[in-house]
Every structure is written in C-alpha cells, then in structure tokens.
Amino acid sequence: MKNRIVCLALAFVLLLTAAPAALAAVPEALNVDWDARHTWEELEGILQTVAETYPEITSLYPIGHSWQERSIWCMELTNESIAPQEKTGIAVLANIHGGERESAACAMYFLWWLATNATDASVAKILDEYIIYVVPVINPDGYDQSFVISTRENLRPRDLNGDGVPFSDPYTDLDGDGYIAYLFAGNEDDDMTWLTEAPSLYSAMRSEAYQASYIGRESPDWDGNGVLADDPRNSGIDLNRTFDYQWNRFDIETVDSEAGVIGANAFASAGPDAASEPEVQAVQQFLIDKDIDALATLHTGIQCVLYPWCYRPYDESIDSEDIPQMQAIAAEMAAAFQETTGRGFYSKSSYEDYPTSAELIDYAYGRLNIHAYTIEVYCGGKSATGDLSECYWENELPAPTLVYYTNEEVAQMGLDTASLGLTDTQGVWFYTTSSDQMVDKAPEDQTLMAEGCRDALLTMIESEPFGQGKIVPPYLQD
C-alpha cells in the first residue's frame, strides 16, 4: 500500500516545483500549433503520433464510445519500467461539454508536454512516481458538432419537433460565411438598434421587436414545417448532470430563499436516468477500474478552480478533512494558473459557484473517495476595467455582425419565404454573435492558457497522495 499522509505540509517534495525552463527538442511530427483550433480528427492524429513516438512512456486506448461511435481516448503516461503498485494515479478529464474546446486543448497540451519533456528531471520523476491518465475529450460528438455551432450536449438522437425523425432540421450555414446566425424578418431600412445596441442578445430577446421579427436560426427548413432549425443536432442532455451520484436530487419544488430553484440547471438537463449516456458510463467505469487518487476535470466559462461539493455546502460535522485540504490545494492551483498566465483566477466550492447535482467531481469524490477538482480554464472577452480580479481572459472577440439579404437573395439560399410569412418586399437580417464566430478559431494566447493549466495540474499532482485514498464500495466491485 502507498504511504498516505493527511497533511499537505508533510507531503514529500517532488522536483516539479517549476516546469522545465524550456521545452525539449520536439519531433517535427509533433510540432503542434497550440494557438489553433484543432478538429476531432486532428486531435486523434496528435494522440496517435504521441503514442507512436514515445511507446516507452505512453499507452493509448479507448475507454468507451459516443453515440456516434467516436472513441473516447485515454492516454496513459508513466515510466513503464517501474512497477505500478507503488505509483499514484492522477486523471485529467476534459471536454465533457462539447463547445468548451479550450479544455480539450489544455488536456492535449498537458499530455504532449509530459511526453516531449520526459527526459527532464522533474518530468521524469513524475513519470517514475505517478501514472497520469488523460482523457482529452469525453464528448467527441459535441466537440465535432461545435465546429458548426457551440454544442454543450452530446448527440443522443432526439426528435425535438415531434415529426418522428431525429435531427430532422439541423443548423445550416446558408450564406457561406461559416457561421450560424439568428434570422429576423424585415426591411433593409428597419431600425435594428434594439438588437445592435442591446447589452446582450439575451436582453434583446425580451423586447417586443425581437418577438415580432425573429424567425429562427440559420437553416433551410429541412423538414418543411415552416419553422427554422427546430430539430438541431443536440440532445438537450448535459453529461455533467447525469452521473450516478445524487442524480436529479433536486426538482422544481427545491427552492432556496436567496438562490431560487436549487439545481434548476440540473434536473431540466439531466439524462433520462442516472448514467444513461455511453460517455458517462465510460468515465464511471474508467474511474472504478483505475487506481486513481485525484482528478481534475477541465471546463470553460469562468476562470476558477472548484472542489466538492456541487450539490450541498461543506458540513464539518459529517465531512472528512479531505474537503478543507482540497480547498487549500484548489487555492494553490488557482494561484499557479494566475502566476503563469497573468490572468485572474480564483477558487471556491462548486456549490458556492452554483448548486447542481450528479456532476463528475461529486461522483468521483462521493462514490469513490477520489479527490476531485474542476478547473475552468477560460472566460472569453474583456472585463470592464482590465483588473485581474475580474477574471476574464482579456482577449478581443469578434464584433457581432448584422447583414441584410433581400427576399430574392434568401430564396436563392433555399428559404421558402412564403412559408416563413415574409411579404414580397421583406428580406431577412442575419445576426451573428461574437461567440458564434469563434467556432472555427481558438482564443488568443491559448498556448499560455494551456501552460497555466499545466502548472495548476502540477500543483495538484504535488499534493498527492494524502488522505485515505480511493475506496470502491462493495456494490461496484467485481
């Protein structure tokens, strides 16, 4: 058994307190541009090349598959010449939400960095004493679909418009600009300031002008029912609300006087049953099978390190000292991320961020006693003041675009203008948001983001092992 200790202050000191000053010579086949947005096929190619280039320290295998039969790849990195019994298992799991592709980039960079720097003393020590498991994309279908439009969900077939055919009216780029727009009926001389000057699209949606003119998202109305894009390629399921721990714990009656409906973003988006999705089943079985002491799941949306619980606050009367320990480690991870990137990062319990249930980190810790963290690596755009404390990436996002096409022009794109209720003189305004224009491009300084995430992960690795370690309950044992 591994020698486990409770206090972080007593943890043995590794030689990885700082990343290598410079990357080792990288083979030409692995000269990857980490500032680029890589397709799913490109990620698979990078994984295969790393595995082929470094067979003595890597093992690549699928842990499961998606609805569309894409492999959920895991890369295992360790010094294979040293027996695994005395090693500590660490997992990095990314991109459970398809559109959060910066998380996949950070996970890919981490495994690539470990492999290409394996001869550095600090990295070699990690590979001697740890087994690192990296699953860069849990949701490959959502990742792939997010090159059309950002898709949080997986692609379990869904018949949203009830015509008996799943995904019968998907989003489609009609005007050839590469993006999916919001479409509004109108005339070229219409005053559109209610849209262009609104604080956000969501505030514009509450206006009478929006309700009166909105005709749907960009699509040729594939199913011919007169409603645009009413059966897109998404499932409505959030994989990170579908794990088999506290599944659908909350409902519409669970209300907090300050927070409102507790878990409102959980019960409405969870799958039809606990661990109903193949992607979730794959991750759960992987965590059961592997000897893992700690994990980090990578996300985007804020710049923060989160720790359990997601479904309730910490309760010192029933919770172990692991949670205060994780709280301290999360703060160190956030500080490492901020130090490397120069962008603001903070830490808090996931429940303090917002209450949810059946998340991956709660499953890992609540079901298996695996120390678990969520690293949110990116919050796009600029803050009001540029102050670190506002925790934005401070990058320039593309400006929203608004383009008018005449009745004749949209008819040539394949729209049946009569079925949409347009008069002969009316055309269509195409409004494309900043975020929708980011589907084919990575944010500025994504490499720096990946380096910051690396250093946060190294901080987590430094802290292990501590506490009792992973415990598989009898009902999950073979």
C-alpha positions in Angstrom: 0.0 0.0 0.0 1.1 3.5 -0.7 2.2 5.5 2.3 -0.6 8.0 2.7 -0.4 11.1 4.9 -3.0 13.6 5.9 -1.3 16.9 6.0 -0.2 18.6 2.8 2.6 20.3 4.8 4.1 16.8 5.4 3.8 15.6 1.7 7.0 14.5 0.2 8.6 17.2 -2.0 8.9 16.5 -5.7 11.3 18.1 -8.1 8.4 19.6 -10.1 8.0 22.8 -8.3 8.7 24.6 -11.5 8.1 23.5 -15.1 11.2 23.0 -17.2 12.6 26.3 -18.3 12.3 25.4 -22.0 10.7 22.6 -24.0 12.9 19.8 -25.1 13.5 19.4 -28.8 10.1 18.5 -30.2 10.0 15.9 -33.1 8.8 17.5 -36.3 5.7 15.3 -36.4 4.7 16.8 -33.0 5.4 20.4 -33.8 1.8 21.4 -32.9 0.3 24.9 -33.0 -1.5 25.1 -29.7 -2.9 28.5 -30.6 -5.0 26.9 -33.3 -8.4 25.2 -33.1 -8.0 21.6 -33.9 -10.6 19.3 -35.4 -11.5 16.0 -33.8 -9.6 14.1 -36.5 -6.6 16.3 -35.9 -6.7 15.5 -32.1 -6.9 11.8 -32.9 -3.8 12.2 -35.1 -1.8 14.0 -32.4 -2.7 11.3 -29.9 -1.6 8.6 -32.3 1.7 10.4 -33.1 2.5 10.9 -29.4 1.8 7.2 -28.7 4.0 6.1 -31.7 6.8 8.5 -30.8 7.0 7.7 -27.1 5.9 4.0 -26.8 8.1 3.5 -23.7 6.1 6.0 -21.6 2.7 6.1 -23.3 -0.3 3.8 -23.8 -3.3 4.9 -25.9 -6.6 3.1 -25.7 -10.3 3.9 -25.8 -12.3 3.8 -22.6 -15.7 3.8 -24.4 -17.5 5.4 -27.3 -20.0 8.1 -28.0 -23.5 7.9 -29.5 -21.9 8.4 -33.0 -19.3 5.7 -32.3 -16.4 8.0 -31.8 -13.8 6.6 -29.5 -13.3 8.2 -26.1 -9.5 8.1 -26.0 -7.3 7.8 -22.9 -3.6 8.4 -22.9 -1.7 6.8 -20.0 1.7 8.2 -19.3 4.2 6.7 -16.9 7.7 5.1 -16.7 6.6 1.6 -17.8 9.9 0.1 -16.5 8.8 0.8 -12.9 6.0 -1.4 -11.4 2.7 0.4 -11.0 1.9 -0.9 -7.4 3.7 2.0 -5.6 2.6 4.7 -8.0 -0.1 7.3 -7.5 -2.8 7.6 -10.1 -3.8 11.0 -11.4 -6.5 11.6 -14.1 -7.2 14.7 -16.3 -10.6 14.6 -17.9 -11.7 17.3 -20.3 -14.3 18.5 -22.7 -17.4 16.9 -21.2 -19.2 19.9 -22.7 -18.6 19.8 -26.5 -18.3 23.5 -27.1 -15.7 24.0 -24.3 -12.9 23.1 -26.6 -10.2 25.1 -24.9 -10.5 22.5 -22.2 -9.6 19.8 -24.7 -6.7 21.9 -25.9 -5.3 22.2 -22.4 -5.6 18.5 -21.8 -3.9 17.7 -25.1 -1.1 20.2 -24.4 -0.5 18.6 -20.9 -0.1 15.0 -22.3 2.0 16.4 -25.2 4.2 18.4 -22.8 4.8 15.4 -20.5 5.8 13.2 -23.4 8.1 15.7 -25.1 9.8 16.6 -21.8 10.1 13.1 -20.4 13.8 13.4 -20.1 13.7 16.5 -17.9 14.5 15.5 -14.3 11.3 16.9 -12.9 9.0 15.3 -15.5 10.9 12.0 -15.3 10.2 12.0 -11.5 6.5 12.4 -12.2 6.6 9.5 -14.6 8.5 7.4 -12.1 6.1 8.0 -9.2 2.8 8.6 -10.9 0.5 7.2 -13.6 -1.1 10.1 -15.4 -4.3 9.3 -17.3 -5.5 12.0 -19.7 -8.9 11.8 -21.4 -8.9 14.9 -23.5 -12.4 14.7 -25.0 -15.2 13.0 -23.1 -17.8 14.3 -25.5 -16.3 13.9 -29.0 -19.7 14.2 -30.8 -20.4 17.6 -29.1 -16.8 18.6 -29.8 -17.2 17.9 -33.5 -20.6 19.5 -33.8 -19.2 22.6 -32.2 -17.4 23.5 -35.4 -20.9 24.2 -36.7 -22.4 25.8 -33.6 -21.3 25.5 -30.0 -23.0 22.4 -28.6 -22.8 21.7 -24.9 -24.7 18.4 -25.1 -23.9 15.0 -26.5 -25.7 13.7 -29.6 -28.1 11.2 -28.3 -30.7 11.2 -31.1 -33.6 13.5 -30.2 -36.8 14.4 -32.1 -37.3 17.9 -30.8 -40.1 18.9 -33.2 -42.0 15.6 -32.9 -42.0 14.7 -36.6 -40.7 11.2 -35.9 -37.3 11.9 -37.3 -34.3 12.8 -35.0 -32.3 15.8 -36.0 -34.6 16.5 -39.0 -33.9 20.3 -39.1 -30.3 21.0 -38.2 -28.5 24.3 -38.2 -27.0 25.0 -41.7 -24.8 27.8 -43.0 -26.9 29.4 -45.8 -24.9 32.5 -46.7 -21.5 30.8 -46.8 -19.8 32.9 -44.0 -19.1 29.7 -42.0 -21.3 30.6 -39.0 -24.9 30.1 -37.8 -26.9 33.3 -37.5 -30.1 34.4 -35.8 -32.6 35.4 -38.5 -35.1 38.3 -38.4 -37.7 39.2 -41.0 -37.8 42.8 -42.0 -36.8 45.5 -44.5 -33.4 47.0 -45.3 -34.3 50.4 -43.8 -35.6 48.9 -40.5 -34.1 50.4 -37.3 -32.2 47.4 -35.7 -30.7 49.3 -32.8 -32.9 47.4 -30.4 -30.7 44.4 -31.4 -27.3 46.0 -32.1 -27.3 48.3 -29.0 -28.8 45.8 -26.5 -26.4 44.9 -23.6 -26.7 41.3 -24.8 -28.6 39.1 -27.1 -30.5 37.7 -24.1 -31.7 41.2 -23.2 -32.7 41.8 -26.8 -34.8 38.6 -26.7 -37.1 40.2 -24.2 -38.0 43.0 -26.5 -41.2 43.2 -28.5 -39.2 43.8 -31.7 -37.4 40.5 -31.2 -40.7 38.6 -30.7 -42.3 40.2 -33.7 -39.4 39.6 -36.2 -37.5 36.5 -35.1 -37.9 33.6 -37.5 -35.3 31.1 -36.2 -31.7 30.1 -36.5 -30.0 29.6 -39.9 -31.4 26.6 -41.7 -33.2 26.0 -45.0 -36.2 24.4 -43.0 -35.1 20.9 -43.9 -38.3 19.3 -42.6 -40.6 21.8 -44.4 -42.7 22.7 -41.4 -42.3 26.4 -41.6 -40.1 26.7 -38.5 -36.3 27.1 -39.0 -33.8 24.8 -37.2 -36.4 23.4 -34.8 -34.7 19.9 -34.6 -31.0 20.6 -34.3 -28.2 18.2 -33.6 -28.2 18.2 -29.8 -29.7 16.0 -27.2 -30.7 18.5 -24.5 -28.7 16.4 -22.1 -25.8 17.8 -20.0 -23.4 14.9 -19.4 -22.2 16.7 -16.3 -25.6 16.4 -14.7 -26.0 12.7 -15.5 -23.5 10.9 -13.2 -24.8 8.2 -10.9 -24.4 10.2 -7.7 -27.2 12.4 -6.4 -28.8 12.1 -9.8 -31.8 14.5 -10.1 -31.7 15.1 -6.4 -33.4 18.5 -6.8 -36.6 19.4 -8.6 -38.8 22.4 -9.2 -40.0 22.4 -5.6 -36.5 22.6 -4.1 -36.2 26.4 -3.5 -33.8 28.5 -1.6 -34.8 32.0 -0.5 -31.6 33.5 -2.0 -30.6 31.2 -4.7 -34.0 30.5 -6.1 -34.7 27.0 -7.5 -31.8 24.8 -6.3 -30.3 22.8 -9.2 -32.6 24.4 -11.8 -29.9 23.8 -14.4 -29.6 20.2 -13.3 -32.9 18.4 -13.2 -34.0 20.0 -16.5 -30.9 18.9 -18.4 -30.0 15.6 -16.9 -30.3 12.4 -19.0 -33.4 10.2 -18.7 -31.7 8.1 -16.0 -28.5 8.1 -13.9 -25.5 7.3 -16.1 -27.9 6.9 -19.1 -25.3 8.1 -21.6 -22.5 5.9 -23.0 -20.0 8.7 -22.5 -20.9 8.9 -18.7 -20.8 5.1 -18.4 -17.4 5.0 -19.9 -16.0 7.6 -17.5 -17.6 5.9 -14.5 -16.2 2.5 -15.3 -12.8 4.0 -16.0 -12.7 5.6 -12.6 -13.8 2.3 -11.0 -11.2 0.3 -12.8 -8.2 2.5 -12.5 -6.2 3.2 -9.2 -6.7 6.9 -9.2 -6.1 9.2 -6.2 -7.0 12.5 -7.7 -8.5 14.0 -10.8 -9.2 17.3 -12.5 -12.0 17.8 -15.0 -11.4 20.8 -17.3 -14.1 23.3 -18.4 -14.5 26.8 -19.6 -16.9 29.6 -18.7 -15.1 31.2 -15.8 -11.5 31.2 -14.6 -11.6 29.3 -11.4 -10.7 26.0 -9.6 -13.7 24.3 -8.0 -13.9 21.5 -5.5 -16.7 19.4 -4.0 -19.5 19.6 -3.2 -21.6 20.6 -6.1 -24.9 19.5 -4.5 -24.5 20.9 -1.0 -22.3 23.1 1.2 -19.4 21.7 3.2 -20.6 20.4 6.6 -17.8 19.9 9.1 -20.0 17.7 11.3 -20.2 15.0 8.7 -17.5 15.7 6.1 -13.9 14.5 6.3 -10.8 16.7 6.5 -10.2 16.0 2.8 -12.5 18.8 1.7 -10.6 21.6 3.7 -7.5 20.0 2.2 -8.9 20.2 -1.3 -10.0 23.8 -0.6 -6.4 24.7 0.2 -5.0 22.8 -2.8 -7.6 24.5 -5.1 -6.4 27.9 -3.9 -2.8 26.9 -4.7 -3.8 25.6 -8.2 -5.6 28.9 -9.0 -2.6 30.9 -7.8 -0.3 28.8 -10.1 -2.7 29.4 -13.0 -2.7 33.1 -12.4 1.0 33.3 -11.9 1.7 31.7 -15.2 -0.9 33.4 -17.3 -1.1 36.9 -15.8 -4.9 36.5 -15.9 -7.1 36.4 -12.8 -8.1 33.0 -11.3 -9.9 32.2 -8.0 -11.2 29.2 -6.2 -14.3 28.2 -4.3 -16.5 25.1 -3.7 -18.7 24.2 -6.7 -21.8 24.7 -4.6 -20.8 28.3 -4.0 -20.5 28.8 -7.7 -24.0 27.4 -8.2 -25.8 24.3 -7.0 -26.0 21.3 -9.2 -26.3 17.5 -8.8 -24.8 14.4 -10.5 -21.6 16.2 -11.6 -18.4 14.3 -12.3 -16.4 15.6 -9.3 -19.2 14.7 -6.9 -19.4 11.2 -8.4 -15.6 10.8 -8.1 -15.4 12.0 -4.5 -18.8 11.0 -3.2 -18.9 7.5 -4.7 -15.2 6.6 -4.9 -13.4 9.0 -2.5 -11.2 10.3 -5.3 -10.0 13.9 -4.7 -11.6 15.9 -7.4 -11.3 19.4 -8.9 -12.9 21.3 -11.7 -10.5 23.7 -13.5 -12.4 26.3 -15.5 -9.6 27.5 -17.9 -11.1 30.3 -19.9 -13.6 33.2 -19.7 -13.6 34.9 -23.0 -13.7 38.6 -23.6 -12.6 41.7 -21.8 -13.6 42.9 -18.3 -14.9 46.4 -17.7 -11.6 47.6 -16.1 -9.0 45.1 -17.1 -8.3 44.3 -13.4 -7.1 40.8 -12.6 -9.8 40.4 -10.0 -12.5 40.4 -12.7 -11.1 37.1 -14.1 -11.5 37.4 -17.8 -9.0 36.2 -20.5 -8.9 39.9 -21.7 -9.0 38.8 -25.4 -10.6 40.6 -28.3 -13.7 38.8 -29.5 -15.0 39.4 -33.0 -17.8 42.1 -33.2 -21.3 40.8 -33.8 -22.3 41.1 -37.5 -25.7 42.1 -39.0 -26.2 41.6 -42.7 -29.4 42.1 -44.7 -30.4 39.8 -47.6 -33.3 40.6 -49.9 -36.3 38.3 -50.4 -34.8 37.1 -53.7 -31.4 36.5 -52.2 -32.7 34.4 -49.3 -34.9 32.5 -51.7 -31.8 31.6 -53.7 -30.3 30.3 -50.4 -33.1 27.8 -50.2 -35.6 29.6 -47.9 -39.3 29.3 -48.7 -40.1 33.0 -47.9 -43.9 32.5 -48.2 -43.9 29.7 -45.6 -42.0 32.0 -43.3 -44.6 34.7 -43.6 -42.4 37.2 -45.5 -44.1 39.6 -47.8 -42.7 40.1 -51.3 -40.8 43.3 -50.1 -39.4 41.7 -46.9 -36.0 40.1 -46.6 -34.0 38.7 -43.7 -31.5 40.1 -41.3 -28.7 37.7 -40.4 -27.3 38.5 -36.9 -24.2 36.5 -35.9 -22.9 36.8 -32.3 -19.3 37.0 -31.2 -19.4 33.5 -29.7 -20.9 32.0 -32.9 -18.0 33.5 -34.8 -15.5 31.6 -32.6 -16.5 28.1 -33.7 -13.5 27.9 -36.1 -10.9 29.7 -34.1 -9.1 29.4 -30.8 -8.8 32.4 -28.4 -5.7 34.5 -28.4 -2.8 33.1 -26.3 -4.3 29.6 -26.0 -0.8 28.2 -25.5 -0.4 30.4 -22.5 -3.7 29.1 -21.2 -2.5 25.6 -21.6 0.7 26.4 -19.8 -1.3 27.9 -16.9 -3.5 24.8 -16.8 -0.3 22.6 -16.8 1.0 24.4 -13.8 -2.3 24.1 -11.9 -2.2 20.3 -12.7 1.4 20.0 -11.5 0.3 21.7 -8.2 -2.5 19.1 -7.8 0.0 16.3 -8.6 2.4 17.7 -6.0 -0.3 17.4 -3.3 -0.9 13.6 -3.8 -1.2 11.3 -2.1 -3.0 12.3 1.0 -5.9 11.1 3.0 -7.4 7.6 2.8 -7.3 7.3 -1.0 -9.7 5.7 -3.4 -12.4 3.4 -2.0 -14.5 1.3 -4.3 -17.7 0.3 -2.5 -18.6 -3.4 -2.4 -21.6 -3.0 -4.8 -19.2 -1.7 -7.5 -16.6 -4.3 -7.1 -16.3 -7.3 -9.4 
